[in-house]
Amino acid sequence: VTTDPATPLTNGLTVNKSGQGSVTSNPAGISCGSGCQSQTFEFTENITVTLTAVQANGRRFTGWSGAGCSGTGTCDVLMNGDKSVIANFAVDHTFEEF
């Protein structure tokens, strides 16, 4: 297969959410808010995409899984192939609305 050198190679990054919250990416492309459970975006090959999760009211972000990400900070994904990440949100039992 030959490729046009003017067309950069891309890889797909799929973000799935478990629970309620939002996930965005830098550079822009992923913007998965309250009405979104899964989103895929093609990023230029070999760049690093930083994912940020924000929990919804009454929820807490419990961490990342997939593509080498873990913990509750940002998730940096090197786009050297198609990748999939899960953002996990849970009910915050200490949340009081009023």
C-alpha positions in Angstrom: 0.0 0.0 0.0 1.4 3.4 -0.9 0.4 6.5 0.9 0.4 10.1 -0.2 3.2 11.8 1.8 1.1 14.9 2.1 -1.5 13.0 4.0 -0.4 12.3 7.6 -1.0 8.8 9.0 -3.7 8.7 11.7 -4.7 6.3 14.5 -8.1 6.1 16.3 -8.5 6.9 19.9 -11.7 5.6 21.4 -12.9 6.9 24.8 -15.6 4.9 26.7 -17.2 6.2 29.8 -18.4 4.2 32.8 -20.7 6.5 34.8 -21.5 10.2 34.6 -18.8 12.8 33.7 -17.1 14.3 30.7 -13.8 13.6 28.9 -12.0 16.1 26.7 -8.7 15.9 24.8 -5.7 18.1 24.0 -5.3 18.5 21.1 -9.0 18.9 20.5 -11.1 16.0 19.0 -12.5 14.2 22.0 -15.4 16.0 23.7 -17.6 13.4 25.4 -20.1 15.1 27.7 -23.2 14.1 29.5 -25.0 12.6 26.5 -22.0 10.6 25.3 -20.9 7.2 26.3 -18.3 6.5 23.7 -16.4 8.6 21.1 -13.6 7.9 18.6 -11.4 10.5 16.9 -8.5 10.1 14.5 -5.3 11.8 15.7 -2.1 12.2 13.8 0.3 9.3 14.3 3.0 9.5 17.0 1.6 12.6 18.8 0.7 12.5 22.5 -3.0 13.1 23.3 -3.8 14.3 26.8 -7.2 13.3 28.1 -8.9 15.1 31.0 -11.9 13.8 33.0 -14.4 15.9 35.0 -17.0 14.2 37.1 -20.6 15.3 37.1 -22.3 16.7 40.2 -22.8 13.9 42.7 -20.2 11.7 41.0 -16.5 11.2 41.5 -13.8 10.2 38.9 -12.3 6.9 40.0 -9.6 6.5 37.3 -8.5 5.5 33.9 -8.0 2.1 32.4 -6.5 1.1 29.1 -3.7 2.5 26.8 -1.3 2.5 29.7 -3.4 5.0 31.7 -4.2 4.7 35.4 -4.9 6.9 38.4 -7.1 10.0 38.5 -4.9 12.6 36.9 -4.7 13.3 33.2 -4.2 10.4 30.7 -1.4 10.8 28.2 -1.8 8.5 25.2 1.0 8.1 22.5 -0.8 7.6 19.2 1.4 4.9 17.8 -1.6 2.6 17.0 -5.3 2.5 17.6 -6.0 3.0 21.3 -8.9 2.6 23.7 -9.3 4.2 27.1 -12.1 3.9 29.7 -12.9 6.8 32.1 -14.5 5.4 35.2 -17.0 7.5 37.3 -18.9 6.4 40.4 -21.6 7.8 42.6 -20.2 10.0 45.3 -22.0 8.9 48.4 -20.8 11.9 50.4 -22.4 14.4 48.0 -25.1 16.5 49.4 -27.1 18.6 46.9 -28.5 21.0 49.5 
